[in-house]
Structures are given as structure tokens and as C-alpha cells.
Amino acid sequence: MQKIKTISCIGAGYVGGPTMAVIALKNPHIRVNVVDIDPEKIRQWNSENLEELPVYEPGLSEIISEVRNKNLFFFGDINRAIEEAEMIFISVNTPTKTYGVGKGMAADLKYVELCARQIADVATSDKIVVEKSTLPVRTASSIKRILKEQNRGLKFSVLSNPEFLAEGTAIKDLLHADRVLIGGEQSESGNMAIEALADIYASWIPRERILTTNIWSSELSKLTANAFLAQRISSINAISALCEVTEADVDEVAKAVGMDSRIGPKFLKASVGFGGSCFQKDILNLVYLCRHFGLSEAADYWEQVIIMNDYQKTRFAMNMVKSMFNTVSGKKIVLFGWAFKKDTNDSRESAAIYIADKLIEEQAVVHVYDPKVKYERMLQDLIDLQTRTETENKNLLNFEEDPYEAAKDAHAVAIITEWDEFETYDWQRIYKSMKKPAFVFDGRNILDYEALREIGFEVSVIGKRRA
């Protein structure tokens, strides 16, 4: 079996950075290179100020400080990284296509293809190439075709090793993974490559949790896992809408349902909707694949998960307008939270983006506070929607660095992200500083809404009928 001495990862983002940091920590005998075309991102990974790391994850900065420049290295020379490594991870972005065939659904694989072509052009020795990005079924065959075109007698093995990380708990998920999935060709060379990768993970993951499959099953498993998790969120959110117009309480319903051992309690927390880089993208990819292969009923089924999620975000924003006397024009509304979930600075597909956009469309004056997401990221998120100009967004979106200052003279506060600190705020102080009547819209169901009502707030909570 081939013993790996050097690994390189192309892509220093939310998956590549943390994954390689943990691999380096647990395999001190292996040199781990992480490369990216973005020089600013590399600068941030190398910054002495660990607060500058481009990815925020609890526990990540401690690992980086322990292994960086020992056996973990961040730099921008991709050709060098390819030449040095026996194993190369591809961990680049695979966004939903915004053009051409599959627009709005299919994964855009241009960055993956560019990586494969660069590996084929630069490599001077045999390589194991590992898909780490979330990819549609049969992408590995396309990568292998590109690698074979170099025609210099080199041998390339292609593996699928999807990540199952939840942002906010990525380090925990890496250190205590419930499974590691490796897919590869069922051949002598394929099995040797699988074993080489499995040996790296086995330095801290029990062998019984390292699953090996054919490469197609591995690719599809990632899409399916995310689709199932998102489906549960959309399902409980659909029930939350019904709870709000009846005497039912969605938390009580979720607890009763979750105690069924066949169902379980996880991902049954009603909210303003799911976000992040994976769920929507992967479901849309699954829908596209089903349609491509003529499975229209299956495609319609999975597309409904996305439709329900969009409905939940729109419903939340419109309930705010309705509660505030059917108009928010000129009213200051504060959003607490912009990240798509707590303990991350990732805001991709966050519900906050779409809620802010709806409120601005209704001519509300929107102010946002988030403990980790920077104003530049918030602004770019709105610009990416292409509903108004950059100048208009700059004038309409207000960034706040202090939650108490943010709430001054506000008509309403909306909880969009479930940051723990929101539960510890002096809500009596916030109430006194706001316009009356003062509204709280809890889209994450984390506050003591009865205590808020005793203070004097008008409170609306996801999945609970208003008193």
C-alpha cells in the first residue's frame, strides 16, 4: 500500500481549511499543503492574528496555531502543490449554475474541471485525486477522462470523499465523525488508493466508521444526506405554519414526534428556514439530475423542499409587515443575526438576506447586528440578489457593531440567527430604548417569549399562535 508523505488541497475555504487542519493535527508525519488562487484568503490563513482566519469555527484557531508552519502550510503556488503531493484533494466551490443548460439547478463544475486540467498539465508523477467538493453523480468519470488526456504514462486514481460537516460544529464533526465515506473504482489500483486514504483517517477514526463504496454511490450519498436533512426542516416548518393558526405549539409537536424511535428528534426545530452553502444547492442538483434522467415525479418531490423553504422565509417577512399594522415603510427594523446559523461566519443562502430584501422592498429601514459576519459580506449578499444597485443597497442596509445601539428607536427586532448571546441580552433595557409598541419576531424560537410579553413586547414566535 502506498504511504502518503505529502497531501495538497486545492481550495482553502470552509471545507478545505478545517479538514486539512485536522488531518495535519492527526498525521504529524504528513506534510499538508493548502493552496488557493485568492491571495487575500491565503494571507488570512497565515495571519498571526487568529481572529483574521477566513473561516470561523469553534476550535479551529487552536488547531491552526498548533500545526501551522510545522506540517500544515498555506500558500498560493498551485503548481508547486500539485508537484509535491502524492494525494491531491479538490475542495473548490461548486455553485449552482447561473447560465446555460441547467441554469438555476445544476452544479457549476468549471472550477473542478480547471483543477483537473491543471493537475493533468503539471503532474510529473502518479497521483491520487480526491473529490472533496460536493459533486453530482459521475463527476469522477469526467475528472478521470481529463486526467487521462495528459497521455504521459502517469497513473491517476480518482476517489470520492464527501464531507459531512455542519458549520458551527465542523471541528467536532471532523474529530468525532460518525462515518467517513470513501468511494473508488473496484479494481486493484482503485482499492490501493482507497486504502491509502483510509489509512490517513484511521489515525483517529475507528476503522469500522470508515465506509468504502463504489464511486457513484459515494457521490450520490452526499446529495441524499443533505436532501433528507433539509426535508426534515421543511417538514417541521410546514407544520409550524399550521401551529400558528391553531392552538398547537410546534415545540410540543416536534417533541412528541421526535420521541418516536423511527423518527428521532434531530432537525425538527422550527425556524425561519434553512440556509448555508449545501442544502439548497444539493437539492437543486438532485432535482436537475432527476429531470435529466426523466424522473419528473422524483424531481417534483425534492423541489417541493426548496419551495417550502422559500415560503417560510417569505411568510416570516410578511407576518412582520402584517403585525406592524400592514406597513413597515420608514420604520426601523433590526435583524439580530446574518449568518445562516450560529457559530459560523458563513452567510451563504442565509434567511437574513431574503428577509432583509423583502423588508427593504417594503421601504423599511433595516439595521443588522451579527457577532461574526462583517458588513462587506452582508452588502455583497444583497448585491448578489441583483434586485437593486450597489449604491441603493449601501444606502438601505445599515450595519451595527453593538446590539443595544442597534435597538435604539427601533420599531421591531427580529431574531434570524440562533446565536447564544441573544438569549443573555438585557431585554428590559432594549424595550426601554425602542419605539412603542415594540415588536419582537423570534424566527428561531430561542427566547422566553412569556417573559418578553411581561416586559411589554408584542411577541411573535415561529410555530406558536399569538396571544
C-alpha positions as CSV (number, residue, x, y, z in Angstrom):
1,M,0.0,0.0,0.0
2,Q,1.2,3.5,-0.9
3,K,2.3,5.5,2.1
4,I,1.4,9.1,1.7
5,K,4.0,11.7,2.7
6,T,2.6,14.9,1.2
7,I,-1.0,15.9,0.7
8,S,-2.1,19.0,-1.2
9,C,-5.6,20.6,-1.1
10,I,-6.8,22.9,-3.8
11,G,-9.2,25.3,-2.1
12,A,-8.8,27.0,1.2
13,G,-12.5,27.5,2.1
14,Y,-14.9,26.3,4.7
15,V,-14.2,22.6,3.8
16,G,-10.6,22.6,2.7
17,G,-9.1,24.7,5.6
18,P,-10.7,22.9,8.6
19,T,-10.4,19.4,7.1
20,M,-6.7,19.8,6.2
21,A,-6.0,21.3,9.7
22,V,-7.4,18.2,11.4
23,I,-5.6,15.8,9.0
24,A,-2.4,17.6,9.8
25,L,-3.0,17.5,13.5
26,K,-3.7,13.8,13.5
27,N,-0.9,12.9,11.0
28,P,2.2,14.8,12.1
29,H,4.3,12.7,9.7
30,I,2.5,14.0,6.7
31,R,3.1,17.4,5.1
32,V,-0.2,19.1,4.3
33,N,-0.3,21.9,1.7
34,V,-3.4,24.1,1.3
35,V,-3.5,26.3,-1.8
36,D,-5.9,28.9,-3.2
37,I,-6.0,31.4,-6.1
38,D,-7.2,34.1,-3.7
39,P,-4.1,35.7,-2.2
40,E,-6.1,37.5,0.5
41,K,-7.5,34.3,1.7
42,I,-4.0,32.8,2.0
43,R,-2.8,35.9,3.8
44,Q,-5.7,35.5,6.3
45,W,-4.8,31.8,6.9
46,N,-1.2,32.8,7.6
47,S,-2.1,35.8,9.8
48,E,-0.6,35.9,13.3
49,N,-3.9,37.3,14.4
50,L,-6.1,34.2,14.6
51,E,-9.2,36.4,14.6
52,E,-8.4,37.1,11.0
53,L,-8.8,33.5,9.8
54,P,-11.2,33.5,6.8
55,V,-13.3,30.7,8.4
56,Y,-14.7,30.9,11.9
57,E,-15.3,27.6,13.6
58,P,-15.1,26.9,17.4
59,G,-11.8,25.1,18.0
60,L,-10.2,25.8,14.6
61,S,-7.9,28.6,15.6
62,E,-6.3,26.4,18.4
63,I,-5.5,23.7,15.8
64,I,-4.1,26.2,13.3
65,S,-1.8,27.7,15.9
66,E,-0.6,24.1,16.8
67,V,0.2,22.8,13.3
68,R,0.6,25.8,11.0
69,N,4.2,26.0,9.6
70,K,5.0,22.7,11.2
71,N,3.3,20.3,8.9
72,L,0.4,22.5,7.6
73,F,1.2,25.2,5.1
74,F,-0.9,27.7,3.3
75,F,0.4,29.3,0.0
76,G,-0.7,30.3,-3.5
77,D,1.5,28.3,-5.8
78,I,-0.8,25.6,-7.0
79,N,1.7,24.1,-9.5
80,R,4.1,23.5,-6.7
81,A,1.4,21.9,-4.5
82,I,0.5,19.5,-7.4
83,E,4.1,18.6,-8.0
84,E,4.9,17.9,-4.3
85,A,1.9,15.7,-3.4
86,E,1.1,12.1,-3.8
87,M,-2.5,12.8,-2.9
88,I,-4.5,15.9,-4.1
89,F,-7.8,17.0,-2.7
90,I,-10.1,19.1,-4.8
91,S,-12.1,21.3,-2.5
92,V,-13.3,24.2,-4.7
93,N,-16.6,25.9,-4.9
94,T,-19.4,24.2,-6.9
95,P,-22.1,26.8,-7.0
96,T,-25.4,26.4,-8.8
97,K,-25.1,27.4,-12.5
98,T,-26.3,30.9,-13.4
99,Y,-26.1,30.3,-17.1
100,G,-26.7,27.8,-19.9
101,V,-28.0,24.3,-19.6
102,G,-29.2,23.5,-16.1
103,K,-29.3,27.2,-15.1
104,G,-30.6,27.6,-11.6
105,M,-30.3,23.9,-10.7
106,A,-27.2,22.1,-12.0
107,A,-23.9,22.4,-10.2
108,D,-21.3,24.5,-12.0
109,L,-18.3,22.3,-12.3
110,K,-16.0,24.8,-14.1
111,Y,-13.7,25.1,-11.1
112,V,-13.4,21.3,-10.7
113,E,-12.6,20.9,-14.3
114,L,-10.0,23.6,-14.2
115,C,-8.4,21.8,-11.2
116,A,-8.4,18.5,-13.1
117,R,-6.8,20.1,-16.2
118,Q,-4.1,21.8,-14.1
119,I,-3.3,18.6,-12.4
120,A,-3.0,16.8,-15.8
121,D,-0.8,19.6,-17.2
122,V,1.5,19.9,-14.2
123,A,1.9,16.4,-12.7
124,T,5.1,14.5,-13.3
125,S,4.3,11.5,-11.1
126,D,1.3,9.3,-10.3
127,K,-1.4,10.9,-8.2
128,I,-4.4,10.0,-6.1
129,V,-7.0,12.7,-6.8
130,V,-9.8,13.1,-4.2
131,E,-13.1,14.8,-4.8
132,K,-13.9,16.7,-1.6
133,S,-16.3,19.2,-3.1
134,T,-19.9,18.2,-3.3
135,L,-20.4,17.0,-6.8
136,P,-23.1,15.4,-8.9
137,V,-23.1,11.7,-9.7
138,R,-20.5,10.6,-12.3
139,T,-18.3,13.7,-12.0
140,A,-15.4,11.4,-11.1
141,S,-15.6,9.8,-14.6
142,S,-15.2,13.3,-16.1
143,I,-12.2,14.1,-13.9
144,K,-10.6,10.8,-14.9
145,R,-11.1,11.4,-18.6
146,I,-9.4,14.8,-18.3
147,L,-6.5,13.3,-16.4
148,K,-6.1,10.5,-18.9
149,E,-5.7,13.1,-21.7
150,Q,-2.3,14.1,-20.5
151,N,-1.0,10.8,-22.1
152,R,2.4,10.9,-20.4
153,G,2.1,7.4,-18.9
154,L,1.1,8.6,-15.5
155,K,-1.4,6.8,-13.4
156,F,-4.2,8.7,-11.7
157,S,-6.7,7.2,-9.2
158,V,-9.8,9.2,-8.5
159,L,-11.7,8.9,-5.2
160,S,-14.9,10.4,-3.8
161,N,-14.6,11.5,-0.2
162,P,-17.6,13.8,0.5
163,E,-17.7,15.9,3.6
164,F,-20.5,15.6,6.2
165,L,-19.7,18.7,8.2
166,A,-22.1,21.0,9.8
167,E,-20.9,24.6,10.0
168,G,-20.5,25.7,13.6
169,T,-19.5,22.2,14.6
170,A,-17.1,21.3,11.8
171,I,-14.1,20.6,14.1
172,K,-16.2,18.4,16.3
173,D,-17.6,16.7,13.3
174,L,-14.1,16.0,11.9
175,L,-12.6,14.8,15.2
176,H,-15.6,12.6,16.1
177,A,-17.0,11.7,12.7
178,D,-19.9,9.2,12.8
179,R,-18.6,8.0,9.4
180,V,-16.0,8.7,6.7
181,L,-17.1,7.7,3.2
182,I,-14.6,6.8,0.5
183,G,-15.7,5.8,-3.0
184,G,-13.4,4.4,-5.6
185,E,-13.0,2.1,-8.5
186,Q,-13.4,-1.5,-7.8
187,S,-10.0,-2.5,-9.1
188,E,-6.6,-3.3,-7.8
189,S,-5.3,0.3,-8.2
190,G,-8.6,1.7,-7.0
191,N,-8.6,-0.4,-3.9
192,M,-5.0,0.6,-3.1
193,A,-6.0,4.3,-3.4
194,I,-9.0,3.8,-1.1
195,E,-6.7,2.1,1.4
196,A,-4.2,4.9,1.3
197,L,-6.8,7.5,2.1
198,A,-8.5,5.2,4.7
199,D,-5.1,4.9,6.4
200,I,-4.9,8.7,6.9
201,Y,-8.3,8.8,8.5
202,A,-7.6,5.7,10.6
203,S,-5.0,7.7,12.6
204,W,-8.0,8.9,14.6
205,I,-11.2,7.4,13.2
206,P,-12.1,3.8,14.1
207,R,-11.9,1.5,11.1
208,E,-15.5,0.4,11.5
209,R,-16.6,4.0,10.8
210,I,-14.7,4.2,7.5
211,L,-17.1,3.1,4.8
212,T,-16.0,2.2,1.3
213,T,-18.3,2.1,-1.7
214,N,-18.2,2.4,-5.4
215,I,-17.5,5.9,-6.5
216,W,-21.1,6.6,-7.8
217,S,-22.7,5.6,-4.5
218,S,-20.3,7.9,-2.6
219,E,-21.1,10.9,-4.8
220,L,-24.9,10.3,-4.5
221,S,-24.8,9.7,-0.7
222,K,-23.7,13.3,0.0
223,L,-26.6,14.8,-2.1
224,T,-29.0,12.3,-0.5
225,A,-27.9,13.1,3.1
226,N,-28.4,16.8,2.7
227,A,-31.7,16.3,0.9
228,F,-33.0,14.2,3.8
229,L,-31.9,16.7,6.4
230,A,-33.4,19.7,4.5
231,Q,-36.6,17.7,4.0
232,R,-37.0,17.4,7.8
233,I,-36.5,21.1,8.3
234,S,-39.1,22.0,5.6
235,S,-41.5,19.4,7.0
236,I,-41.5,20.9,10.6
237,N,-41.6,24.4,9.1
238,A,-44.8,23.4,7.2
239,I,-46.3,22.2,10.5
240,S,-45.2,25.5,12.2
241,A,-47.4,27.4,9.8
242,L,-50.4,25.3,10.8
243,C,-49.5,25.6,14.5
244,E,-49.6,29.4,14.2
245,V,-53.2,29.4,13.1
246,T,-54.4,26.8,15.6
247,E,-53.8,26.1,19.4
248,A,-50.9,23.8,18.7
249,D,-47.3,24.5,19.8
250,V,-44.7,23.4,17.3
251,D,-42.2,22.6,20.0
252,E,-44.6,20.3,21.7
253,V,-45.5,18.7,18.4
254,A,-41.8,18.2,17.5
255,K,-41.0,16.7,20.9
256,A,-43.9,14.2,20.6
257,V,-42.9,13.3,17.0
258,G,-39.2,13.1,17.9
259,M,-39.7,10.6,20.7
260,D,-40.8,8.1,18.1
261,S,-37.6,6.0,17.7
262,R,-38.3,5.6,14.0
263,I,-38.1,9.4,13.5
264,G,-35.8,10.8,16.2
265,P,-35.6,14.4,17.5
266,K,-32.8,15.9,15.3
267,F,-33.6,18.6,12.7
268,L,-37.1,19.1,14.0
269,K,-36.6,22.6,15.2
270,A,-38.9,25.1,13.5
271,S,-37.2,28.2,12.2
272,V,-37.2,30.9,9.6
273,G,-35.8,28.5,7.1
274,F,-32.5,26.7,6.3
275,G,-29.6,28.3,4.6
276,G,-25.9,27.6,4.0
277,S,-23.9,26.5,1.0
278,C,-25.1,22.9,0.8
279,F,-28.8,22.2,1.4
280,Q,-30.4,24.3,-1.4
281,K,-27.5,23.7,-3.8
282,D,-27.5,20.0,-3.3
283,I,-31.3,19.6,-3.6
284,L,-31.4,21.7,-6.7
285,N,-28.6,19.4,-8.1
286,L,-30.7,16.4,-7.2
287,V,-33.7,17.9,-8.9
288,Y,-31.7,18.5,-12.0
289,L,-30.3,15.0,-12.1
290,C,-33.8,13.5,-11.7
291,R,-35.1,15.7,-14.5
292,H,-32.1,14.8,-16.7
293,F,-32.8,11.1,-16.3
294,G,-36.5,11.6,-17.0
295,L,-37.7,11.1,-13.3
296,S,-40.1,14.1,-13.3
297,E,-42.1,12.9,-10.3
298,A,-39.0,12.4,-8.2
299,A,-37.8,15.8,-9.2
300,D,-41.1,17.4,-8.3
301,Y,-40.9,15.8,-4.9
302,W,-37.5,17.1,-4.0
303,E,-38.2,20.6,-5.5
304,Q,-41.0,21.0,-3.0
305,V,-38.5,21.0,-0.2
306,I,-37.0,24.2,-1.7
307,I,-40.4,25.7,-2.4
308,M,-41.4,25.2,1.3
309,N,-38.2,26.8,2.5
310,D,-38.7,29.8,0.3
311,Y,-42.3,30.0,1.6
312,Q,-41.1,30.0,5.2
313,K,-38.8,33.0,4.7
314,T,-41.3,35.0,2.8
315,R,-44.1,34.1,5.3
316,F,-41.9,35.3,8.2
317,A,-41.2,38.7,6.5
318,M,-44.9,39.2,5.5
319,N,-46.0,38.3,9.0
320,M,-43.8,41.1,10.3
321,V,-45.5,43.5,7.9
322,K,-48.9,42.3,8.8
323,S,-48.2,42.5,12.6
324,M,-47.0,46.1,12.3
325,F,-50.3,47.4,11.0
326,N,-49.6,46.3,7.4
327,T,-46.8,48.8,6.8
328,V,-43.1,49.0,7.7
329,S,-42.4,51.9,5.4
330,G,-40.0,54.3,7.2
331,K,-39.9,52.0,10.3
332,K,-36.5,50.9,11.8
333,I,-36.3,47.1,11.9
334,V,-33.3,45.4,13.5
335,L,-32.2,41.9,12.4
336,F,-30.3,40.1,15.1
337,G,-28.1,37.7,13.1
338,W,-27.0,37.4,9.5
339,A,-25.0,34.2,9.5
340,F,-27.2,31.2,8.3
341,K,-26.7,29.6,11.7
342,K,-24.8,30.2,15.0
343,D,-21.1,29.6,15.4
344,T,-20.1,30.4,11.8
345,N,-19.3,33.5,9.8
346,D,-20.8,31.9,6.7
347,S,-23.9,33.7,5.4
348,R,-24.4,31.9,2.1
349,E,-28.2,31.4,1.4
350,S,-29.0,32.8,4.9
351,A,-32.6,33.6,5.6
352,A,-31.5,37.0,6.7
353,I,-30.6,38.0,3.1
354,Y,-34.0,37.3,1.8
355,I,-35.9,38.8,4.8
356,A,-33.8,42.0,4.6
357,D,-34.5,42.2,0.9
358,K,-38.3,41.8,1.4
359,L,-38.3,44.4,4.2
360,I,-36.3,46.9,2.1
361,E,-38.7,46.3,-0.7
362,E,-41.4,47.4,1.7
363,Q,-39.4,50.5,2.4
364,A,-38.3,49.5,5.9
365,V,-35.1,51.0,7.4
366,V,-33.1,47.8,8.1
367,H,-30.3,47.6,10.6
368,V,-28.3,44.4,11.2
369,Y,-26.1,43.1,14.0
370,D,-24.2,39.8,13.8
371,P,-21.3,38.9,16.1
372,K,-19.2,37.3,13.3
373,V,-20.4,38.5,9.8
374,K,-18.8,41.6,8.5
375,Y,-20.6,44.5,6.8
376,E,-18.8,43.8,3.5
377,R,-20.2,40.3,3.4
378,M,-23.7,41.4,4.2
379,L,-23.6,44.0,1.5
380,Q,-22.3,41.6,-1.1
381,D,-25.0,39.1,-0.2
382,L,-27.7,41.7,-1.0
383,I,-25.9,42.8,-4.2
384,D,-25.8,39.2,-5.4
385,L,-29.6,39.1,-5.4
386,Q,-29.5,41.8,-8.2
387,T,-32.7,43.3,-7.0
388,R,-31.2,46.8,-6.7
389,T,-28.0,48.7,-7.4
390,E,-24.9,48.5,-5.1
391,T,-25.4,52.2,-4.2
392,E,-29.0,51.6,-3.2
393,N,-28.1,48.6,-1.0
394,K,-25.3,50.7,0.7
395,N,-27.9,53.4,1.5
396,L,-30.6,50.9,2.6
397,L,-28.6,48.3,4.7
398,N,-27.2,49.6,8.0
399,F,-24.5,47.8,9.9
400,E,-24.4,47.8,13.7
401,E,-21.5,46.8,15.9
402,D,-23.5,46.9,19.2
403,P,-26.9,45.3,19.7
404,Y,-28.1,47.8,22.2
405,E,-27.2,50.7,19.9
406,A,-28.9,48.9,17.1
407,A,-32.2,48.6,19.0
408,K,-32.4,52.3,19.9
409,D,-35.5,53.8,18.4
410,A,-36.3,50.6,16.6
411,H,-39.9,49.6,16.0
412,A,-39.0,45.9,15.9
413,V,-36.3,43.3,16.5
414,A,-36.2,40.1,14.5
415,I,-34.1,37.1,15.6
416,I,-32.8,35.5,12.4
417,T,-29.8,33.5,13.7
418,E,-29.8,31.5,16.9
419,W,-26.6,33.0,18.5
420,D,-26.5,32.0,22.2
421,E,-25.7,35.6,23.2
422,F,-29.2,36.8,22.1
423,E,-30.7,34.8,25.0
424,T,-28.5,36.7,27.5
425,Y,-29.4,40.2,26.5
426,D,-31.0,42.7,28.9
427,W,-34.3,42.8,27.1
428,Q,-35.7,45.2,29.6
429,R,-33.1,47.7,28.5
430,I,-33.8,47.0,24.9
431,Y,-37.5,47.5,25.4
432,K,-37.0,50.9,27.0
433,S,-34.9,52.1,24.1
434,M,-37.4,51.1,21.4
435,K,-40.4,52.8,19.9
436,K,-43.8,51.7,21.2
437,P,-45.4,49.4,20.6
438,A,-42.2,47.4,20.5
439,F,-42.2,44.1,18.5
440,V,-40.0,41.0,18.7
441,F,-40.2,38.4,16.0
442,D,-38.4,35.3,17.1
443,G,-37.6,33.3,13.9
444,R,-35.5,30.7,15.9
445,N,-37.8,30.2,18.9
446,I,-34.9,30.7,21.4
447,L,-36.3,33.5,23.6
448,D,-38.5,33.3,26.7
449,Y,-41.5,34.9,24.9
450,E,-43.7,34.9,28.0
451,A,-41.1,37.0,29.9
452,L,-40.8,39.3,26.9
453,R,-44.6,39.8,26.9
454,E,-44.4,40.7,30.6
455,I,-41.9,43.4,29.8
456,G,-44.3,44.8,27.3
457,F,-43.2,43.5,23.9
458,E,-45.5,42.4,21.2
459,V,-44.1,39.0,20.5
460,S,-44.5,36.7,17.5
461,V,-42.7,33.3,17.6
462,I,-42.3,30.7,14.8
463,G,-44.8,27.9,15.4
464,K,-46.8,29.5,18.2
465,R,-50.1,31.2,18.0
466,R,-50.0,34.8,19.1
467,A,-51.9,35.6,22.3
